[in-house]
Amino acid sequence: MAGRDWNPMRRLLALPNESRTKTIVVAFLVSAICAALVSGATVVLRPIQSANRAAEEQARIEALVQGIPGMAVLLEQSGGTLSTVVIDLDSGRAATDVTPATLETALLDPANWTALAPGQDLAGLGQRPNFAQVFLLRDGDRVSLVLLPLSGQGYGGRIDAILALRGDMNTIAGIAITSHSETPGLGARIEETSWQASFPGTEARDDSGEIRFRVARGAASGVHEVDGITGATRTGRGVTQMVRFWLGPDGYGPLLDAIERGQF
Amino acid sequence: MANRSEMWRTLSDPLIRQNPVTLQILGICSALAVTTTLATAVTMSISLTVVLTLSAGLVSTIRRHIPDTIRLIVQIVIVASLVIVIDQVLQAYFAEISRALSVYVGLITTNCLVLGRTEAYARHNAPLPAMVDAFGNGLGYSLILILLGGLRELFGKGELFGREVLPLADAGGWFTPLSLMLLAPSAFFLLGLLVWVVRSFYPEQAEAPEHTPPLGAEPAE
């Protein structure tokens, strides 16, 4: 008679498959190994993925600017580049101690985020960074185009976009969706240029200054609306709320006012 | 020797005679969705074959120790983890194609083909035959996907792998693209025709009719 086997692994494997201990241990081991595998892959590959995403975002910004009529000419006159500015969202002025290079580090600090009360939180974000990087195009000493990164809650997850506003800070010049996870074939059509084509010329506010922008249900009626996508009502509402939040007082509102007063 | 020919049969059977798509009609959701271009079809085929082979190998390795009560969950966890890893690799190194495939890579998890092979074959066989069987099934699936992708891209856009093959009419050529080929229904039509072709070569695959139509209607007097 062989003595009792003290190797716990072998003792476990010798248990009958139906035993409760073995069921639990096998389930635990499989999940632990799979979790390690998945986390490992995510951590190892993240730098490459974020480099990809950054390159893609840059390409989209360029495509957005090129797609706005007259912008390519304006860009060439101004030296061919957009100026990148990090702004302090609360004051609407250029941030003094954060530069585009240090923005990412600054946003890792929870102190640089503002929690949003449910009433303010139109875009479903929960919290909002205090600093954001925007792109400006100047024509003389006036700002003729501003590109604002937006993000908000869609139907399937977060939608990230870049909105271009003309010099009056009211007329939308174009939009580019940089990332989303909406339903393919329905909400995901927000990344099609045919849908984005209805943005240029749309006005965000009415004469009294109230934000009226809306993704319509169906075809757009009026100067404040863009066409909706059939079957993607919640995605449309997400885009509406995202634009309203970011153009409002808790988003880029202070910045837009400052630009309009010519103080930027 | 007998062993080797058996191995060869395990590998080659699922290519045409036992093809998982045309015979068992498994995994057609992705077969329809990602075959608009050859490049996405090829990527999807490779991803599925890799996931299928690895998961068959893993499940088969621990097959004697998977408690019966939780075997499906264990298999799905293994498959899902492999799918996530593949998805991450695609996002890192093939960002363009990964965007084109969107959710369908993630849906490999629920592809009946994967669970079907692990449940039906890998669970009862040693790792090597299980992986050979899975690889064969992956190739069978790939064959159909690449065929559909090639036909749809060729007739829908006049291109193969994004390169012009048939000169388009609007660019001075002679070929007018069939835009229907880029829509999902055309994949159904092509797949249906393919099943028909395969079953006329292998009449034993045809299923017995479930209903007999009523006899020819006699004109009422």
Chai-1 contact restraints between the chains, C-beta under 6 A:
chainA,res_idxA,chainB,res_idxB,connection_type,confidence,min_distance_angstrom,max_distance_angstrom,comment,restraint_id
A,N17,B,P67,contact,1.0,0.0,6.0,A-B,restraint_1
A,T23,B,P67,contact,1.0,0.0,6.0,A-B,restraint_2
A,T23,B,I70,contact,1.0,0.0,6.0,A-B,restraint_3
A,V26,B,P67,contact,1.0,0.0,6.0,A-B,restraint_4
A,A27,B,I70,contact,1.0,0.0,6.0,A-B,restraint_5
A,V30,B,V74,contact,1.0,0.0,6.0,A-B,restraint_6
A,V30,B,V77,contact,1.0,0.0,6.0,A-B,restraint_7
A,C34,B,V77,contact,1.0,0.0,6.0,A-B,restraint_8
A,C34,B,S81,contact,1.0,0.0,6.0,A-B,restraint_9
A,L37,B,S81,contact,1.0,0.0,6.0,A-B,restraint_10
A,V38,B,S81,contact,1.0,0.0,6.0,A-B,restraint_11
A,V38,B,I84,contact,1.0,0.0,6.0,A-B,restraint_12
A,A41,B,V85,contact,1.0,0.0,6.0,A-B,restraint_13
A,A41,B,Q88,contact,1.0,0.0,6.0,A-B,restraint_14
A,T42,B,Q88,contact,1.0,0.0,6.0,A-B,restraint_15
A,L45,B,Q88,contact,1.0,0.0,6.0,A-B,restraint_16
A,L45,B,A92,contact,1.0,0.0,6.0,A-B,restraint_17
A,I48,B,A92,contact,1.0,0.0,6.0,A-B,restraint_18
A,Q49,B,Q91,contact,1.0,0.0,6.0,A-B,restraint_19
A,Q49,B,A92,contact,1.0,0.0,6.0,A-B,restraint_20
A,N52,B,A95,contact,1.0,0.0,6.0,A-B,restraint_21
A,P184,B,S102,contact,1.0,0.0,6.0,A-B,restraint_22
